[in-house]
């Protein structure tokens, strides 16, 4: 199996965040079954390789480069011309296309559906992000009524709903990195998450949405938007509540009832299984072996399936339209 180089702009400072942590967990998963190494390409770091140095090596065919940082993907692909590349797709909607010789591993079914339409001739796989075992219900006393992370939260949530809640219950706002997020989820009765506005402004999608799933795993009642990747696992009325419904009074009423009842979400025993390390380690070897075999195959075979690009779509549309016209006059 080829060694994987995971390309990241950096692992410190401004690059820290949910996307980075998720990618680092994937690196650790790969290292459980093969070899993986981090390669940075924007900032040099003492404990990691740097891309321009790696590209000077002579044995690049024995490696696979994993790209994931959405806005950087087209530039990275042009730098890696002739190399084996995997796109690890988190968010969707960046606007670029991919050739069929780049397999795509998606973290959500939502993103898989996007690439299934946009790149129908590519190898596409589904490998969700990992939820650590620390995210579980510890049956602790829940002394926080409502927990809110300010990052990605909507203007409605922060300026209308939260002030109303603060006047009648214990609300804790998180505006910086927290070492023990699982502990906070276990202390909280309700967790609020509303990212549709954030991603709408950004122009791309919520790739996975780790916090609501982590909160559910900790027995916290979740009120969330259900945009993009969140729709993979959120089921309003059953394992969560939809937030931003009709009026602030409606949301407020439902949240206060949830706080009063303090009933953890009812999750099936298998609900979290596909996001846990043990299960992911049953999928990952199959995916990587399939991709390795594909890279062997493409060394001696060319792509022969027509690409579903703009001009081909226009041609197919025109042919379909002409066919309708002919049938109408026959």
Backbone torsions as a table, in degrees:
resi	resn	phi	psi	omega
1	UNK	NA	133.7	-179.0
2	UNK	-67.5	150.3	175.8
3	UNK	-75.5	141.9	-178.9
4	UNK	-103.0	129.8	171.5
5	UNK	-103.5	114.2	177.7
6	UNK	-89.6	115.5	-177.1
7	UNK	-88.4	122.1	178.9
8	UNK	-131.2	143.4	178.0
9	UNK	-61.5	-32.3	178.6
10	UNK	177.4	170.5	-179.5
11	UNK	-121.7	11.6	-177.0
12	UNK	-136.5	168.7	172.5
13	UNK	61.1	-126.3	-172.4
14	UNK	-67.5	-14.1	-179.2
15	UNK	-88.9	-6.8	179.3
16	UNK	-68.5	142.9	179.4
17	UNK	159.3	-178.6	-175.8
18	UNK	-58.4	-41.5	-180.0
19	UNK	-62.4	-40.7	178.6
20	UNK	-66.0	-45.9	-178.8
21	UNK	-61.0	-40.4	179.9
22	UNK	-63.6	-40.9	-179.4
23	UNK	-68.6	-37.9	178.1
24	UNK	-65.2	-35.2	175.9
25	UNK	-65.0	-36.1	177.9
26	UNK	-66.5	-39.1	175.8
27	UNK	-58.4	-44.4	179.6
28	UNK	-63.9	-38.4	177.4
29	UNK	-61.8	-45.7	-179.5
30	UNK	-61.8	-38.0	-179.3
31	UNK	-68.0	-14.0	175.3
32	UNK	-75.7	-21.1	-175.9
33	UNK	-125.2	-10.8	-178.7
34	UNK	-161.6	-146.7	-178.8
35	UNK	-119.0	132.4	176.3
36	UNK	-142.7	147.0	179.5
37	UNK	-144.8	145.8	178.1
38	UNK	-85.4	135.5	174.7
39	UNK	-126.8	123.0	178.0
40	UNK	-92.7	155.8	-178.3
41	UNK	-134.0	-7.3	174.7
42	UNK	-107.3	-54.3	178.4
43	UNK	-113.1	135.5	177.9
44	UNK	-76.4	138.1	179.2
45	UNK	-132.2	137.7	-172.6
46	UNK	-57.9	-34.3	-173.8
47	UNK	-96.7	9.9	179.3
48	UNK	-135.1	154.3	174.3
49	UNK	-69.5	159.3	176.8
50	UNK	-115.9	139.2	-169.5
51	UNK	-56.7	-46.7	-177.0
52	UNK	-60.7	-30.4	177.2
53	UNK	-74.9	-40.6	-179.6
54	UNK	-62.0	-38.0	-176.9
55	UNK	-68.3	-9.5	176.4
56	UNK	-83.5	-9.8	-179.0
57	UNK	-68.3	157.8	-177.7
58	UNK	-95.9	-13.9	-173.0
59	UNK	-109.6	40.1	-174.9
60	UNK	-65.4	-23.4	178.5
61	UNK	-64.6	-21.8	179.8
62	UNK	-86.2	8.0	-177.7
63	UNK	-128.7	161.9	173.9
64	UNK	-124.9	131.1	178.0
65	UNK	-97.9	125.3	-179.5
66	UNK	-104.5	115.4	178.3
67	UNK	-106.2	145.4	-175.8
68	UNK	-148.3	-20.7	-172.9
69	UNK	-79.3	95.9	-168.3
70	UNK	-33.1	-60.5	-173.9
71	UNK	-68.6	-18.3	-178.6
72	UNK	-92.4	-9.9	-170.8
73	UNK	-59.2	-49.4	-178.6
74	UNK	-58.6	-42.2	-179.8
75	UNK	-66.3	-39.6	179.7
76	UNK	-66.1	-40.9	-179.4
77	UNK	-62.3	-39.5	178.5
78	UNK	-66.6	-31.5	176.6
79	UNK	-71.8	-29.6	-173.6
80	UNK	-99.0	23.1	-177.5
81	UNK	-53.5	127.1	-179.8
82	UNK	90.3	-6.6	179.8
83	UNK	-93.9	164.1	173.0
84	UNK	-80.5	124.2	-174.0
85	UNK	-129.7	138.1	167.8
86	UNK	-116.3	137.3	170.6
87	UNK	-99.5	116.0	175.8
88	UNK	-91.3	100.2	-167.7
89	UNK	-91.6	116.3	173.7
90	UNK	-96.1	-89.8	176.2
91	UNK	-73.0	162.8	176.3
92	UNK	-127.2	165.2	175.5
93	UNK	101.2	14.0	-179.4
94	UNK	-74.2	-15.4	173.2
95	UNK	98.5	-16.6	-178.5
96	UNK	-84.0	160.9	175.0
97	UNK	-112.0	164.5	-179.7
98	UNK	-127.0	142.4	174.5
99	UNK	-72.5	158.8	-175.5
100	UNK	-70.4	-7.3	178.7
101	UNK	-89.2	7.6	176.1
102	UNK	-112.6	103.9	175.9
103	UNK	-63.3	152.0	-177.3
104	UNK	-122.6	124.8	172.6
105	UNK	-108.7	118.4	-175.4
106	UNK	-104.3	149.1	-178.1
107	UNK	-92.9	-10.2	178.7
108	UNK	-142.6	157.3	176.3
109	UNK	-68.0	-30.0	176.3
110	UNK	-59.8	-47.5	178.7
111	UNK	-68.9	-36.2	177.0
112	UNK	-60.7	-41.5	178.3
113	UNK	-63.7	-38.2	178.3
114	UNK	-60.3	-49.7	-177.4
115	UNK	-76.3	-25.4	175.2
116	UNK	-62.2	-30.9	176.3
117	UNK	-86.0	-41.4	-173.7
118	UNK	-77.1	-33.5	-179.5
119	UNK	-130.6	67.2	-173.7
120	UNK	-66.2	-15.5	-178.9
121	UNK	-98.3	6.4	-179.1
122	UNK	-94.7	154.9	167.7
123	UNK	-70.3	128.7	-177.7
124	UNK	-132.8	135.1	-177.7
125	UNK	-134.1	160.5	178.5
126	UNK	-118.7	117.0	176.2
127	UNK	-137.4	98.8	-176.0
128	UNK	-67.4	164.2	176.9
129	UNK	-67.6	154.8	-178.5
130	UNK	-85.7	136.8	170.9
131	UNK	-105.8	116.4	-177.9
132	UNK	-64.7	154.5	-178.6
133	UNK	-67.3	-15.6	175.9
134	UNK	-65.1	-22.3	176.7
135	UNK	-86.6	86.0	178.2
136	UNK	-151.4	161.0	-176.9
137	UNK	-76.6	113.5	-177.9
138	UNK	-94.6	3.7	177.9
139	UNK	53.1	44.9	177.8
140	UNK	-91.4	167.1	174.6
141	UNK	-68.1	130.4	-177.3
142	UNK	-99.8	95.3	-176.1
143	UNK	-93.8	-3.8	176.5
144	UNK	-105.5	122.1	179.9
145	UNK	-71.2	-49.4	-174.9
146	UNK	-135.8	129.8	177.3
147	UNK	-113.7	133.2	-178.3
148	UNK	-137.3	129.6	169.6
149	UNK	-94.1	124.4	-173.7
150	UNK	-70.7	-31.1	-179.2
151	UNK	-64.8	132.6	-179.5
152	UNK	74.1	-2.7	-179.2
153	UNK	-74.5	147.0	-177.5
154	UNK	-75.1	160.9	175.8
155	UNK	-62.2	-38.2	177.5
156	UNK	-59.3	-45.7	-177.6
157	UNK	-62.8	-47.5	-173.8
158	UNK	-79.3	-32.3	-173.2
159	UNK	-102.3	-18.1	179.6
160	UNK	-115.3	-54.9	-173.4
161	UNK	-74.1	-48.4	-177.1
162	UNK	-60.0	-45.8	177.8
163	UNK	-58.0	-37.2	178.1
164	UNK	-66.4	-39.7	179.5
165	UNK	-69.5	-36.4	-178.9
166	UNK	-63.8	-24.4	-178.6
167	UNK	-78.1	-11.7	-175.2
168	UNK	-135.6	-2.6	179.0
169	UNK	-155.7	174.6	-176.6
170	UNK	-85.9	107.6	-178.2
171	UNK	-111.3	132.2	176.0
172	UNK	-117.7	124.8	179.3
173	UNK	-101.4	132.9	176.9
174	UNK	-106.9	119.5	179.7
175	UNK	-124.2	16.2	177.6
176	UNK	-153.0	172.9	-178.6
177	UNK	-62.9	137.5	179.6
178	UNK	-118.5	128.2	-177.6
179	UNK	-67.2	-44.0	-176.0
180	UNK	-115.0	73.0	179.8
181	UNK	-67.5	-35.8	178.6
182	UNK	-60.8	-38.6	177.6
183	UNK	-63.1	-40.4	178.9
184	UNK	-67.3	-40.9	177.1
185	UNK	-61.0	-37.0	-179.6
186	UNK	-73.6	-16.5	176.7
187	UNK	-93.8	-7.4	-172.2
188	UNK	-105.4	141.9	176.5
189	UNK	-84.2	-40.8	-175.7
190	UNK	-131.6	139.4	174.9
191	UNK	-122.0	129.7	-179.2
192	UNK	-106.9	133.8	-179.5
193	UNK	-145.9	123.4	-177.3
194	UNK	-143.1	91.3	-171.2
195	UNK	-107.2	-1.1	-175.4
196	UNK	-58.5	-41.6	179.9
197	UNK	-63.7	-45.0	-178.5
198	UNK	-58.0	-48.9	-177.4
199	UNK	-74.3	-29.0	175.5
200	UNK	-63.2	-41.4	177.6
201	UNK	-68.9	-38.2	-178.7
202	UNK	-69.5	-27.3	179.6
203	UNK	85.5	3.9	175.3
204	UNK	-126.4	-176.9	-171.2
205	UNK	-104.3	161.8	168.3
206	UNK	-72.1	110.3	-173.3
207	UNK	-67.0	-42.7	-177.6
208	UNK	-141.8	-55.7	-178.1
209	UNK	83.6	68.3	-177.0
210	UNK	-62.9	-45.4	-171.1
211	UNK	-56.2	-45.4	179.1
212	UNK	-61.3	-37.5	179.0
213	UNK	-69.1	-40.0	177.4
214	UNK	-63.8	-38.9	178.1
215	UNK	-64.7	-43.7	177.1
216	UNK	-58.9	-43.3	-178.9
217	UNK	-61.1	-27.8	-179.2
218	UNK	-90.1	7.0	178.0
219	UNK	81.3	17.8	-179.5
220	UNK	-89.5	141.1	176.2
221	UNK	-79.4	125.1	-172.2
222	UNK	-106.6	129.3	169.3
223	UNK	-113.0	115.7	-169.8
224	UNK	-144.9	157.9	164.1
225	UNK	-72.6	163.2	-177.0
226	UNK	-124.4	32.8	-179.0
227	UNK	-75.3	145.7	169.1
228	UNK	52.1	-124.2	-174.8
229	UNK	-62.8	-22.6	178.2
230	UNK	-62.1	-28.8	-179.3
231	UNK	-69.3	-11.3	176.5
232	UNK	-61.2	-40.1	-170.3
233	UNK	-128.5	-13.9	179.9
234	UNK	-85.0	136.9	-176.6
235	UNK	-134.9	86.4	-174.7
236	UNK	-55.1	135.7	-178.0
237	UNK	92.0	-13.1	-177.8
238	UNK	-122.8	-60.5	177.3
239	UNK	-110.8	-0.5	179.8
240	UNK	-159.9	-178.1	173.0
241	UNK	-125.3	142.4	174.9
242	UNK	-76.4	133.4	179.3
243	UNK	-99.6	161.1	179.1
244	UNK	72.0	40.7	-176.2
245	UNK	-100.3	107.7	169.2
246	UNK	70.3	-57.3	-178.3
247	UNK	-154.5	157.9	178.8
248	UNK	-63.1	-33.0	179.4
249	UNK	-64.3	-38.3	179.1
250	UNK	-65.7	-46.9	177.6
251	UNK	-60.1	-46.2	-177.5
252	UNK	-58.5	-44.5	-179.3
253	UNK	-60.7	-46.2	-177.9
254	UNK	-67.0	-38.7	-179.1
255	UNK	-67.3	-42.1	-179.8
256	UNK	-64.7	-36.9	176.3
257	UNK	-64.8	-41.9	179.7
258	UNK	-63.6	-39.5	178.2
259	UNK	-64.4	-44.2	-178.2
260	UNK	-64.2	-44.6	-177.6
261	UNK	-74.9	-36.9	177.0
262	UNK	51.7	48.6	178.1
263	UNK	-100.8	122.1	178.8
264	UNK	-63.8	152.3	-179.7
265	UNK	-61.7	144.4	177.8
266	UNK	-86.2	109.6	-179.2
267	UNK	-115.6	138.9	176.6
268	UNK	-68.9	160.0	-178.1
269	UNK	-63.3	-24.2	-177.6
270	UNK	-96.6	-2.8	-172.4
271	UNK	-56.9	-44.5	-175.6
272	UNK	-91.3	-5.5	-172.4
273	UNK	-56.8	-45.0	-174.6
274	UNK	-70.5	-6.8	178.4
275	UNK	-106.5	-1.0	-178.9
276	UNK	-90.1	154.9	-174.2
277	UNK	-56.3	-45.8	-175.4
278	UNK	-59.1	-42.3	-179.1
279	UNK	-71.9	-40.2	179.7
280	UNK	-61.7	-32.5	179.9
281	UNK	-74.8	-9.1	170.8
282	UNK	-86.8	-26.4	-179.0
283	UNK	-86.9	-42.7	-170.8
284	UNK	-58.8	-44.2	178.8
285	UNK	-60.4	-36.9	179.0
286	UNK	-64.0	-45.1	-179.3
287	UNK	-64.0	-48.2	-176.5
288	UNK	-68.0	-36.2	177.9
289	UNK	-66.3	-39.8	178.3
290	UNK	-62.1	-43.0	179.7
291	UNK	-67.5	-40.3	176.7
292	UNK	-60.1	-43.3	178.2
293	UNK	-62.9	-38.4	178.9
294	UNK	-63.9	-42.8	179.8
295	UNK	-65.4	-32.6	172.8
296	UNK	-64.5	-43.7	-177.2
297	UNK	-63.2	-43.9	-172.8
298	UNK	-72.7	-10.3	176.0
299	UNK	-65.6	-26.8	-176.6
300	UNK	-122.7	5.0	-179.0
301	UNK	-133.8	143.0	176.3
302	UNK	-97.5	159.8	175.2
303	UNK	-72.0	133.4	-176.4
304	UNK	-124.2	5.1	179.4
305	UNK	-98.1	128.7	-179.1
306	UNK	-58.4	138.5	-179.8
307	UNK	-75.7	143.7	178.9
308	UNK	-90.5	63.6	-178.6
309	UNK	-89.8	-177.3	-175.1
310	UNK	-58.4	-47.8	-174.2
311	UNK	-69.6	-35.8	177.6
312	UNK	-68.5	-38.5	176.7
313	UNK	-62.7	-40.4	177.7
314	UNK	-63.8	-40.9	179.5
315	UNK	-64.0	-45.5	179.7
316	UNK	-64.0	-38.1	177.8
317	UNK	-64.1	-43.1	-179.9
318	UNK	-64.1	-42.9	179.4
319	UNK	-63.9	-40.4	178.5
320	UNK	-65.5	-41.8	-179.9
321	UNK	-64.1	-43.6	178.5
322	UNK	-63.6	-37.0	177.9
323	UNK	-62.7	-40.1	178.1
324	UNK	-64.3	-40.8	-179.7
325	UNK	-64.4	-43.4	179.9
326	UNK	-62.0	-44.8	-179.1
327	UNK	-64.2	-31.1	-179.1
328	UNK	-67.1	-33.4	-175.1
329	UNK	-101.6	2.8	177.2
330	UNK	-79.7	NA	NA
